[in-house]
Amino acid sequence: MLNKGTGAEMNVFDPEIVRIKLGDSVHFVAVDKGHNVQSIQTMMPEGAQSFSGQMGQDLTVKFDKPGVYGYDCMPHYGMGMVGLIAVGTPKNEDAAKAALNNVPPMAKAKFTKLFSKLDGKP
């Protein structure tokens, strides 16, 4: 969780896309303290456990359901501070993409780019 990425982009997760195996964990590091990480309920596999970290605190999450998970930083969600985790085969990707109709415009634009990268498109 960073105030500034490697480019000119502000308020980012780095990396923005993580691919892991079923049962792996992701450790979110609050490098810059004005951020948190939380799952987006409409962008998770059915039956998956939601997660939410405290502001300025690291969080480790174990992923026991295959699929794609969308997440954001609560105070910077509207500014597009979002990311994706792909666990195994992301069978819920179409449902997660459909949920983009209900996210803020800057977050939607970022997620659209991230899904393209996830799908191997430039």
N, C-alpha and C positions, 0 to 999 in steps of 0.2 A: 504494500500500500504506500504509494508515493505521491508527494505534491507535484512532482514533475518527472516525466518519463525521459527516455534517452533522446527523444526529439523535442519538439516545441510543445507537445501535448501536456496539459496540466491534469492533475488528479487522475492517476492511473493505477491499475494493477499490473505488475510486471513479474511473470508473463501474463498476458491477457487470456491465453488459451493454455490449458493443461490437459494432457492426455495421460490417463493412468489405468492400471488394471483394477479389476474388481477386488475389493478388500484393502486397497492402498489408502493412504492418508495424504492430505494436503495440509501443509503448515503455512498459514497466512502470517506474514511478518509486518507489523505496524512500524515500518521504518520512519514514517512521518506520522506524528501522533494525532492528527485531526481526522482520522479515518476509522472505519470499521468494515466488516464484511458480513453479509447476510444473504441467505438464499432467497430466490424469488419463487414463491410457491407455485406459480403458474408455469414455471420453466424448470420443472423437476420431474423425474420419473414417478409414476403412481406408486404410492406407498413409501416413498423415500422420506427420510427424516430431515426436517428443515434445520437450518443452523443460523446462529446470529452471535456475532462477537461484540464485545464491549468496545466503546470508543477508545482508540489508542492502545488496544491490547492485541497481542498475538492470539491466534486461534488455530487449533489443529482439528481437522474433520476427517473421519474415516468414512469411506464410501462403500456401502454394502449392496447397493442396487445399481445395475448397469443402466446407462443412459447419459443424457446431456443435462447439466445443471447450470442454470443462469444464476449469477450472483451480482450484488452491487454494494456500494458504500452508501449507507443511508443519507448522509448530508449532501453527497455529490452525485446521487443517482440521476437527477435531472440534468446534470452537466455531462452525463455519459460515462461515469466511472463504473464500469461493468466488466464482467468477464465470463468465461465459459470453462467448465470442466467436462471432459468426455471420459466416461468410465466404461471401459470395454466397448461394446457396440452401442452407439447412441440410438436406440430404437424409438425413443420419444422425440426425436429431432423435429419432426413435422409439427407435433403439438407445441413444442417450445417456440418454434417459429411463428405459429398462429397466435401465440400470446403477445407477440410484438405489437399487435394492434392496440394494446392497453398499457404501453410504457411511454414515458416522456419522449419527445422527438429526438433529443440528442442521444439518449440511451438506445432508442430504436435504430438510429443511424449507426451507432457503434456496434450493436448486436448484429446488424445486417452485414457489416464488414467481417465480424468475427465468425459468423456462420459460413460466409464465403471461404474464409481461410480454413475453417474446420472441414469443409467439403473439398478442399484442395484447389480452390479457384483463386486466381491472383487478385 
